[in-house]
């Protein structure tokens, strides 16, 4: 405010003959008066160290939603507060209007709401509360220092959970699961390895299911009913290494894997199987081992919310050792990674036999639709060279996929829009065939 008054005084003094014969004396007197008023205004401004802040509101929200966090400010000083309060968050928290104008009498409190629309999952902390206290004349103000702001700021962290877009596929997959379990009326029965009951043979039944001893006793052909396996173990392994940071479409590859893992976990828990999760690169970033249906998804979502890819090559030897430690008995291991020859050819293939000796392995990789678009380009010479590079990349991925198939690994490749559904279908196919 003072910086605006001084140029105004200079402009007035520049008018010829207005303040004569000693214009600079008049200017000095005006500056002295303004300084005196500003000093008095500063003395009457409320002290910022007499304020106390507290927070309340949302602590968790799904990505894409809006959370409300309230800041309660109480004036414990003897003077009224005429001020501006700025509640600052990290940029990815998406704070709507962090500044608030307040008038607080001594002993009063005010509640300031901040709308947050986060742009990324993970933990989004509050950074700093800054208070500027003006005097009655608005000529001067007191403002919190960095140390005062740190003392004044109440800690608060908003956890942004994964959006779980693939839950729209869950009703369809559960319907198919009920058909496999024999809970829905259907012409075909899901095959499994656990004996369920005996029934009379009908045309179309597999003759390998005929129980000849029971048929001799019943004097008609009797077949065995099988039910799909239950209480099996499904281990979702998320590769959080260098390749997980690549963006596929409008999201990182890791986010597509998280979305597919959540759908698979929800489906497997409804099927009565135990679901575990492991996130690893050169270190174990998250490990969840729980088989309870009610707490499974919330536990997985919280563990996956803070996962971030690291710019290191994944140590697949560490991955295999952690999987064998976490699942010593036979399980379905679903590895969410990419079919990159440098990563899989040199890292995974040498240690893959150790994993296959005990577990059934599925490798799930989300494909980039931009690669197909580049491969189809023939508009000009640069586009043709780009298309040749894209075709080469596709051919290399095909060779990696063939090599994995020779080991007996199931490979799932799909674009991000249908990736989660493709992983769930592979799980259901294995369950229907009794191969878990």
Secondary structure, 3 states (H helix, E strand, C coil): CHHHHHHHHHHHHCCCCCCCCCHHHHHHHHHHHHHHHHHHHHHHCCCHHHEEEEEEECCEEECCCCEEEEEEEEECCCCCEEEEEEEEECHHHCECCCEEEEEECCCCEEEEEEEECCCCCEEEEEEEEEEEEECCCCCCEEECCHHHHHHHCCCCEEEEECCCHHHHHHHHHHHHHHHHCCCCCCCCCCCCCEEEEEEECCCCCCHHHECHHHHHHHCCCEEEEEECCCCCEEEEEEECCHHHHCEECCEEHHHHHHHHHHHHHHHHHHCCCEEEEEEECCCEEEEEEECCHHHHHHHHHHHHHCCCCCCCCCCHHHHHHHHHHHCCCCCEEEEECCCCHHHHHHHHHHHHHHHHCCCEEEEEEEECHHHHHHHCCCCCHHHHHHHHHHHHHHHHHHHHHHHHHHCCCEEEEEECCCHHHHHHHHHHHHHHCCCC
